[in-house]
Each structure stands twice: as structure tokens, then as C-alpha cells.
């Protein structure tokens, strides 16, 4: 691609909020979604999946409805690609910043109710495949065109194989949302890396995973099966300090790292897709074409969308000297 010509911005499959707006908090409004969307577009994200995390049932249902209404707005619809529901069907042992009180066993009837509230706009579901009824929910949702992603789990190879056979197609922020210590083999990371059916989502913000892990994933998966995500937290874009969200106290450090207060678990990212892609580009692991694949095209492919369906971010982006920058 010619570095002198602008390209549409990136596509992010996992945005939990931005600038203090939390997609999983009570009281979410269409105007809140619009503010996040406008800010992300201005920072190089052309389109994204607003992401709801583990929350009380009534909040999930209400916010699914708000996000669906937002997707009906003409100015927002080209930039909102579908809702990503990350939880509450996650494993306690690998919950990370998700609140234990609100975790649930996979439930097809509950998912149907939520999909109805969302007007069919839930397009991605992250769950733990080892939980009871997970296989049945995977099969049901996949049959409805929902992208099933495996995350926040400690599933063995047999559970992952069953999930893939039932229709699972990706791994949510691989290398994160997992216990700090794993057996050498087998372990859930190897079992997901070796399956060509699974696209790997990675948070390349410089905090979540080291360069060696990124390089290993790219060697195992190839650039065509890796999708960069920001996993931006609601406090992304805010000054460093102490914050409360998702029912937990967190610290946003001056480095941009967000962690649970009094613990070691990370609690989302403070980065945008542009920052994640520039960190990845700086490692020199991918060509420009493959960087665009990882930052835009693979995400769209997972969702069954074409680049032509997404309006470009303004200003557009170009690439030179291992960095993406705005066209001036």
C-alpha cells in the first residue's frame, strides 16, 4: 500500500468503553455511545464492537437495548459492527477483573432473551467452553451467526475441541484472562494456538503480552488468523489515578497500565487501536499489508463484513517507518 495515500482506520472487536463512559454501567445512553464513537473515529478506529462485560442481568438487558438503538442511528450504524458480549458465562478461576457475583452458567434461554433485547445485534460472544451447557449454547449461537470466542477459561483440549466442533471461531485476548501459572503441556494456550479454526485476538498494547508471545502467535497462526484488539477500558483516555469500575477498584498507572488495586491482574487496556497497532508495527514482525490484515481485515472477516461496509476514520491513516500516522 502507498504510504502517501490515506487508508480507512482500524477495526476493534473489543471496546468496553472510553473516556469514563462504561458500556456495562447502569444509565448508558445513545449519546454516551455517540461520544465514544466520535472520539474513537478521531483517534483512528473506523469501526468497533461495543463490548458488554459480566454485569447484573438487568443492566446487561437494558444496555443491549441502548446499544441496539445506537446501531439504528444513521451517523453511528456504519461504525458499530455488532455487540460483543464478554461474559457472564466465564470461569471463576480465570475471571480476571470480571465480578464473581455476576458470573453465570451458560443458558440458552437467557441468551435468547438478551438477543431479543439487542434486536439480534449480538455478533460476538466470549465464553468459557468447559462450563456446563457451553457446547449447547455455542452450537445455538453459532447457528444464529454469532461469532463464538473462547476466553476467560482453563479448558482442556477435549473441551476446546468440542467447542470448535460446535462452531467456536476465535480466542479472546489469548494469553490474558487466564491463570498466571499453567502446566507446561497440555495447556489452554497450546490447544488454541494449534487449531486453525480459531482466529487469535491479541491485545498488543505493550502491557498485556510480551513481544516474544506476539511473535510466537504470529508464527503459529500466520497474519491471516490474528486480530488485534484494544480491550479499551472505560477509563481509557483519562488521567492516571485510582478508579472504580466493573465492581472493582483499579489503578491507571502513568505508563498506561491498568491493574486491579491490591492485585496483579490487569483490568483492560488504556490504549486505542492506533496505539496497539503502532506497538505491533514497532516490533518489525509484519509487513504493512499484514499489519492492515491484523488491524482491520481479519476482524471484518470474522464478522462476515467487507471493508466497503465501513466508513473510513477521519483523518485517514498512512504507514511509514514502522508507524501509522494521520494523513495531514
Beta strands, then each sheet from edge to edge (+ up, - down):
strand 1: 10-15
strand 2: 17-18
strand 3: 21-22
strand 4: 45-53
strand 5: 83-86
strand 6: 122-127
strand 7: 147-150
strand 8: 168-171
strand 9: 199-203
strand 10: 226-229
strand 11: 241-245
strand 12: 248-252
strand 13: 258-260
strand 14: 317-320
strand 15: 323-326
sheet 1: 1+ 4+ 5+ 6+ 7+ 8+ 9+ 10+
sheet 2: 2+ 3-
sheet 3: 11+ 12- 13+
sheet 4: 14+ 15-
end
